[in-house]
Amino acid sequence: MQEISHTCGFSATNPALWIDHLEPAEGAIKLPLVLVHGGGHTGTCYLLKPDGSPGWAQHFVKLGYPVYVLDWPGMGRSGHVDYSKLTGEFICKTLGEFIETLPEPCALLTHSMSGAYGWRLVQNYGRRIKAVVGVAPAPPGNIQDEPKILEQGKEYIVVQRGDFKRRIDLFKPTPLSDDLILQKLIGDGDKFPRDFLNSYASGLSVTPPKLAYERGNIAGSQLKITNTGPFTDKPILIVTADNDRDHTYKIDGAIVDWLQEIGAAAEFCYLPDRGISGNGHMMMLEKNSNDIAVVISKWIDSRVSH
């Protein structure tokens, strides 16, 4: 078995950012791979699957990458950040400053809510990012519709976004409801290890108020791209499963179309087209997650050189 070197701690440049750094003990042979989690999660979703087996981080290391798993600033093991300051802009600035410290340009992998952060990172730090993989990614505000407001109070707002009704607290973090966990995160596929559902749910986090507000694009608040230049010829892969109600072929395909329109070398990986089916939103935690990691790895290797 290949030995893995694993160190972790706060970023040397920003104590608000926690980093797990894994690489082959004998040294990496590929470019750095930075993994960014989605809303309601931490970097743990890349380190450990619900059944206790190793996650994508270790598998990518076995495929030759040095891997950096980040907890969003103010989330997980990262240092405290006041909710009033915790915006998408702040997260992107913190992650971008870390990417600038890497010894060479990286490949960036985002998931779900952090997809919108990935697009902004390309805009602001594109010279340090050789390729992007968006796993069921949030779109940029440029193409995300504003949600229908169903109810609004002084301290909360209820919106309809896609198939799901969501309550967002304006001054405190929004937890994931049982319905969202089952219907959005798990879905109807057969690859999530349902015997470990309680273990998975107990490890979920909350979404800070401004981040939840932005993700819904309420009042047009989602991060937008204002300079498309860094996207020109940038290799980008969108990975979508067949049992993700928030990220259908049509919804995620529209992101690919937009990226191509602004000049990116964007490609769509709809997993059933690759013979991989039954997956939901949390594909990095599912039974066949290593198969998906191999698809991603082969694409990165074919598009960028070390």
Secondary structure by P-SEA (a helix, b strand, c coil): cbbbbbbbbcccccccbbbbbbcccccccccbbbbbbccccccccccccccccccaaaaaaaaccbbbbbcccccccccccccccccaaaaaaaaaaaaaacccbbbbbbcccaaaaaaaaaacccccccbbbbcccccccccccccccccccccbbbbbcccbbbbbbccccccccaaaaacccccccccccccaaaaaaaabbbbcaaaaaaaaccccccccccccccccccbbbbbbccccccccaaaaaaaaaaaaaacccccccccccccccccccccccccaaaaaaaaaaaaaaacccc
